[in-house]
Amino acid sequence: MAALVALVEEGNLAPTAETVADRAGLSLRTVFRHFEDMDRLYLEIAGVILDRAQTFIDKPFAASGWPEILPEIVARRAEFYEAVAPFKRALDIYRNRSAALDAAGAEIALMSRNVFLARVPEDARPDPASLEAMVLLISIESWLQLRKVHGLDIAAAQAAVLAGVRALAANGRSGLMAAS
């Protein structure tokens, strides 16, 4: 497991079982004795993401009100996404080939959504469409798009996400109030 984590952190997003065995100083047979197949090995990556998420989830926020907490939410997610980006990208490589990995990816996305929604007070929630757009904007998929595809640095990506969620929070509430 440590060998797989090290390889992914070093940028080898799709290490073979042989590469993992070499790094761990084990035979290929020993690797497969611990992990029946590559799915099991890559499920360990999903576990790394979930384990690392817990540190960020458990950390108390300095801000307490809505929407004042938004900059801290975005900053914390940026830090977390930077820490787990290689693992997310590695998981995505194999996700299409494995129902178990697809389910693990969906579990991570749902956890991310629920953690965010737990911070949005019921009485401050924007209309449903704006709320879902906020969830999408603060997702790791959006983060990776901004960082890897658009080439934004961390500060610029963070500013873009924050501007978007602030606009959605403000516009979604005013749209909701206007519809009432």
C-alpha atoms as one frame of an Amber mdcrd trajectory, in Angstrom:
protein
   0.000   0.000   0.000   2.758   2.449   0.930   4.477   1.671  -2.370   1.319
   2.483  -4.343   0.814   5.738  -2.450   4.424   6.773  -3.022   4.258   6.001
  -6.739   1.062   8.012  -7.197   2.429  10.936  -5.167   5.490  10.918  -7.440
   3.268  11.240 -10.501   2.912   7.631 -11.646  -0.880   7.711 -11.811  -1.244
   4.221 -13.283   1.442   2.046 -11.751   1.334  -1.601 -12.728   1.284  -4.392
 -10.186   4.885  -5.103 -11.183   5.896  -1.505 -10.451   4.178  -1.626  -7.061
   5.866  -4.950  -6.278   9.297  -3.593  -7.290   8.834  -0.460  -5.161   7.697
  -2.510  -2.177  10.520  -5.012  -2.605   8.002  -7.826  -2.906   7.221 -10.463
  -5.467   4.252  -9.931  -7.743   2.662 -12.981  -6.162   2.929 -11.420  -2.696
   1.267  -8.220  -3.911  -1.647 -10.218  -5.287  -1.842 -12.237  -2.087  -2.685
  -8.968  -0.289  -4.741  -7.478  -3.117  -6.680 -10.015  -5.191  -6.635  -7.783
  -8.256  -5.823  -4.282  -9.426  -9.315  -3.099  -8.412  -8.519  -3.891  -4.793
  -5.221  -2.099  -5.103  -6.863   0.998  -6.565  -9.626   0.928  -3.966  -6.806
   1.660  -1.546  -6.378   4.979  -3.379 -10.008   5.842  -2.681  -9.287   5.012
   0.952  -6.351   7.437   0.975  -8.624  10.212  -0.311 -11.254   9.487   2.340
  -8.653   9.254   5.120  -7.065  12.553   4.125 -10.481  14.194   3.870 -11.253
  13.449   7.494  -8.476  15.776   8.690 -10.036  18.658   6.780 -13.587  17.770
   7.799 -12.751  17.571  11.508 -10.893  20.887  11.636 -13.096  23.636  13.128
 -13.808  26.766  11.114 -12.807  30.201  12.387 -15.800  31.851  10.704 -19.240
  30.741  11.757 -21.821  32.685   9.779 -23.075  32.323   6.253 -21.789  33.497
   3.787 -18.749  34.688   5.784 -17.563  31.095   6.003 -17.253  30.776   2.195
 -13.617  31.977   1.892 -12.543  29.463   4.528 -14.515  26.639   2.881 -12.910
  27.397  -0.487  -9.403  27.753   0.996  -9.704  24.492   2.909 -10.960  22.641
  -0.147  -8.138  24.088  -2.245  -5.595  22.774   0.259  -7.288  19.366   0.361
  -7.651  19.119  -3.419  -3.989  19.922  -3.914  -3.098  17.162  -1.437  -5.261
  14.503  -3.081  -5.164  15.559  -6.757  -2.781  12.787  -7.856  -4.935  10.172
  -6.097  -8.132  11.500  -7.676  -6.535  11.507 -11.111  -5.229   7.948 -10.568
  -8.660   6.782  -9.448 -10.253   8.365 -12.517  -7.950   6.443 -14.873  -9.430
   3.124 -13.764 -12.932   4.279 -12.822 -14.446   3.396 -16.211 -13.150  -0.171
 -15.971 -14.436  -0.999 -12.527 -17.847  -0.811 -10.889 -16.159  -0.856  -7.473
 -13.915   2.098  -8.334 -16.834   3.968  -9.889 -18.817   3.437  -6.692 -15.864
   4.644  -4.598 -15.589   7.778  -6.735 -19.310   8.418  -6.344 -19.001   7.947
  -2.573 -16.219  10.534  -2.422 -18.292  13.007  -4.483 -21.357  12.475  -2.282
 -19.300  12.946   0.874 -17.905  16.204  -0.535 -21.416  17.402  -1.367 -22.779
  16.505   2.073 -19.898  18.154   3.920 -20.571  21.366   2.009 -24.351  21.227
   2.457 -23.896  20.734   6.195 -22.267  24.198   6.271 -25.125  25.946   4.437
 -27.870  26.879   6.915 -31.357  25.879   5.785 -32.621  29.456   6.037 -29.718
  30.760   3.934 -29.878  28.206   1.138 -30.237  29.593  -2.344 -32.700  28.158
  -4.821 -32.039  24.470  -5.672 -30.388  25.203  -9.035 -27.974  27.717  -7.487
 -27.214  25.340  -4.621 -26.370  22.515  -7.031 -24.225  24.905  -9.081 -22.339
  25.790  -5.877 -21.789  22.094  -5.136 -20.426  21.613  -8.649 -18.183  24.667
  -8.418 -16.574  23.530  -5.161 -16.018  19.973  -6.421 -12.611  18.451  -7.034
 -13.583  18.021 -10.680 -13.975  21.789 -11.034 -10.730  22.330  -9.147  -8.806
  19.998 -11.451 -10.365  21.686 -14.498  -9.194  25.092 -13.293  -5.716  23.869
 -12.323  -4.872  21.300 -14.997  -6.908  22.369 -18.027  -7.068  26.144 -17.590
  -3.601  26.310 -16.041  -4.564  28.570 -13.145  -2.279  28.726 -10.152  -3.711
  27.915  -6.722  -4.532  31.528  -5.828  -6.263  32.228  -9.145  -8.256  28.985
  -9.013  -9.270  29.718  -5.442 -10.346  33.263  -6.403 -12.422  31.917  -9.310
 -14.210  29.369  -7.133 -14.849  31.915  -4.389 -16.217  34.485  -6.846 -18.544
  31.871  -8.285 -19.917  30.580  -4.991 -20.367  34.118  -3.652 -22.289  35.120
  -6.779 -24.440  32.008  -6.607 -25.097  32.517  -2.890 -26.159  36.132  -3.470
 -28.055  35.664  -6.732 -29.657  32.417  -5.672 -31.053  34.012  -2.518 -32.335
  37.093  -4.334 -33.859  34.904  -7.044 -35.504  32.773  -4.353 -36.846  35.852
  -2.589 -38.141  37.323  -5.835 -39.931  34.058  -6.616 -41.626  34.046  -3.192
